[in-house]
Amino acid sequence: MTDKLSVEQRGLRESATFDRNTIAAIQRAAQTGIYDIRGWGAKRALPHFDDLLFLGASMSRYPLEGYREKCGTDVVLGARNAKYPLHLDTPVTIAGMSFGALSAGAKEALGRGASEVGTSTTTGDGGMTPEERGQSKHLVYQYLPSRYGMNPDDLRKADAIEVVLGQGAKPGGGGMLLGQKISERVAGMRTLPEGIDQRSACRHPDWTGPDDLAIKINELREITDWEKPIYVKVGATRTYFDVKLAVHSGADVVVVDGMQGGTAATQDVFIEHVGIPTLAAIPQAVQALQELGVHRQVQLIVSGGIRNGADVAKAMALGADAVAIGTAALIALGDNDPRYAEEYEKIGSAAGFYDDFQDGKDPAGITTQDPELAARFDPVDGGRRLANFLRVMTMEAQTIARACGKAHLQHLEPEDLVAISIEAAAMARVPLAGTSWIPGAGL
Ligand SMILES: Cc1cc2nc3c(=O)[nH]c(=O)nc-3n(C[C@H](O)[C@H](O)[C@H](O)COP(=O)(O)O)c2cc1C
């Protein structure tokens, strides 16, 4: 009789400290003696863009007419030093995701989708594939601590260079690509053996601080003839100081990736316990840029948990020039698609929960190097889906901007926002809704 009743109906009380997930984690650790590795970003609830709301126009502000009045979405990235800055039609860009983590078809699809809407995509740890270069109108080339796949010819083929110092999912940590995903092609590009786990460096081998970074950035400019914008990407931790140092080192664009940011693989404990939320990082970055007098001259790209046009508009209202998406782009391609529900269950997961990107068993053929699984993924169809999603995000952001009376997404400002929790108000430095109170302001 009792086994038909749910645990709640039976009056059983779940511990908030030792909840079901915690118990399962302890049991798993006790059984295996190995820490848990997974992909995706932080899964715990954190103050986020959902804790902010826009103050649409009414009497004291004047809205724009949706169908008749223009609301610009374009952005120029990297005009500070580069001969050829990037001109994008939408501020929603595709974040760096490695070939190795993703299949070659998925990389190609990212290029197709991004190019269709006039935005950029980014390589990743492991180098540039001809498919993604071929399909990407604007391709940013990552220069990482591991130097996997690093090749001066590819640097010259890129449209911009992103020096990666860290990622929001694992600030202070290096990449991880397990043996099951090191196919012959992946191994060849990284000049490492096939089928062996790769843990890439967390520090660049040839510098110990910002002075060395300035020298490195100059070297990269010299070998690419000062043509390409140079980005510096940091995981969000001491963001105010990191952004100041990145600017002093010569960055044209600073990328700040908050702790909700996705990864292909790292320790769960790392994803959930290191870094600061995206929301907390943006005002710090903007403050640093403003104090240096370079806000809007050195562009700020924000990533980490961006899912829709409202998130885009909120990040921009807080002072970002553009955003980057990883996880949402993979979902748009077909990751976690319910059509593979049965197969997710066979590998111990479920559609909407799948995060074992490190295993390379992705039924959707996206986070895998298995030729049979990868063949299921159609780059043309995936690219189309991504382009649709990017269009929707851009139109959603435009809708909000118009409602706030703004003729360009970049005209959104903190004054358009309020917070619905004290934490979010303090982190985002906007007032709690219905008050003029910004907790911590003036400290
Ligand atoms: C599958 C996957 C692979 C990634 N690979 C890289 C990488 O090679 N280099 C890098 O800097 N960041 C990498 N990232 C992080 C993204 O560039 C980006 O910072 C993050 O995904 C943004 O957060 P979001 O996923 O919530 O949009 C990866 C993320 C994912 C999901």
The ligand as a Gaussian input file, in Angstrom:
#p B3LYP/6-31G(d) Opt

LIG

0 1
 C       31.065000      21.750000     -25.373000
 C       31.793000      22.967000     -24.931000
 C       33.137000      23.122000     -25.290000
 C       33.841000      24.265000     -24.883000
 N       35.145000      24.425000     -25.280000
 C       35.810000      25.570000     -24.962000
 C       37.114000      25.824000     -25.469000
 O       37.688000      25.025000     -26.193000
 N       37.703000      27.009000     -25.142000
 C       37.061000      27.947000     -24.351000
 O       37.628000      29.019000     -24.088000
 N       35.842000      27.714000     -23.852000
 C       35.189000      26.577000     -24.160000
 N       33.904000      26.392000     -23.724000
 C       33.240000      27.481000     -22.967000
 C       32.533000      28.452000     -23.929000
 O       33.469000      29.115000     -24.738000
 C       31.750000      29.546000     -23.184000
 O       32.626000      30.227000     -22.331000
 C       30.556000      29.014000     -22.388000
 O       29.973000      27.919000     -23.045000
 C       29.543000      30.129000     -22.224000
 O       28.500000      29.753000     -21.369000
 P       27.119000      29.083000     -21.864000
 O       27.462000      27.703000     -22.249000
 O       26.247000      29.137000     -20.675000
 O       26.616000      29.883000     -23.013000
 C       33.189000      25.252000     -24.098000
 C       31.843000      25.081000     -23.738000
 C       31.142000      23.960000     -24.150000
 C       29.691000      23.815000     -23.764000

